[in-house]
Amino acid sequence: MDKRQITGKEGEELAVKYLEEQGYKILARNYRCPLGEIDIIACDNEDLVFIEVKTRTSLKFGLPVESITKSKQFRIRKIALRYLAETRPVYNKYRFDVVSIILKNGKVDQFDIIHNAF
């Protein structure tokens, strides 16, 4: 794994820990299909939540959340539909959240969760 992959994995671990502390039930991590991947799929009360985690170590290229383009959002939606078709979960509502993390010197400098991000 290269440095970028290690940073991403660390961010996902931090996100899962936080989400579980907030009462989310993690249903899947790194759900993959031919269309791509969703980092975390979880249950938050009555909602099924598809979560994209973005982690950066600097703001050189902007905030982590700014890297989620319209085309990335579209792709995540298509992957979510694939997940729904495969698993047929019993949730009435679903949403797309983003966890945005900035790490400085190996520690969390900024941690944000954006509900209904797109």
N, C-alpha and C positions, 0 to 999 in steps of 0.2 A: 504494500500500500504506500502511495506517495503522501506527501504532507497534506495536500488538499483532501484526500480521502480520509486521512486520520482526523483532520479537523471536522469533517462532515460527520464521521462516526461518533466523535466526542459530543458534537452538538445534538445528535439524535439520542444519545444516552442521557444527556442532561434534560432534553425535552420529555422523554419517557418518564424519568424520575419526577419531574415537575407535574406532569399530567396525572400520574398515579397519585401523587400527594393531593391533587385537587379533586380526586374521586373518579377520574376517567378510568374506564376499563379498556385496556389495550387488547384489541382483537387481532391485529396483524402488524408486523413490521416489515418494511421493504417488500410490500406486495408487488410482484412482478407479473407482467403479461407481455405479449408481443408489442404492445403499444408503449410500454415504459414501466415506470415504477412510482408507487406512492410510498412515502416514508413511513407514515403511521396511519393506521385505521383504528379508531377507538369509539367507545360509547360514552357519551356525556348525558346522563339521565336518559331522556327519551330520544336523543339525537344520535345518529350515526355521523361521525366526524372523520373527514379525510384531511390529513394534516401534512403539510409540506414544511420541512425544517430547513432553514438556511442559516449557515454559520460562517462568519468571517473573522479574520484576525486583525483587520484594519478597515478603515473607511476609504481606502484608496480608490476603490471601485464603487463607492456608494454604500448605502444601507443594504443589509442582506435581503430584505423584502423587495427591494427595487430590482432584483434579478429575476423576479417572477413576471415574465412578459405575458402578454395576451395569448401568444401561441402556447406558452407553458401552461397557462390556466386552461386553455382549451384541451390540451393533451391530458392534463390531470382529470378534467371532467370526463373525458372519454374512458380513461382507465377506471374511474369510479363507476361508470356505467357497466363496464365489463365485470367489475367486482360484484356489483349488485345482481347482474344476470347470473353469475356463477354461484353466488352464495345464498341469494334470496333471503336477506336478513329481514327481521320483523320490526323494523323501525319505521315510524310514520314520517319522520323528517330527517334530512341530512344536510350537512353544511361543509364548507371548505374553510379551514383555519390555516394560518401560517404562524410558525414559531420562528422568530428572528433573534439570533444570538450573535453577540460580538464578544470574542475572547481576547484578552490582553494578558500577555505573560502567563498563559495557561489558566487564567481565572476568568470567570464571567464578569464582563464589564457592563453588558447590557443584555437584558432578556425580556422580550416582548412576545405576547401572544395576541394575534389579531383574529377575532372570531368573525365568521362570515366575510372573509377577506375578498372573496370573489364569487 
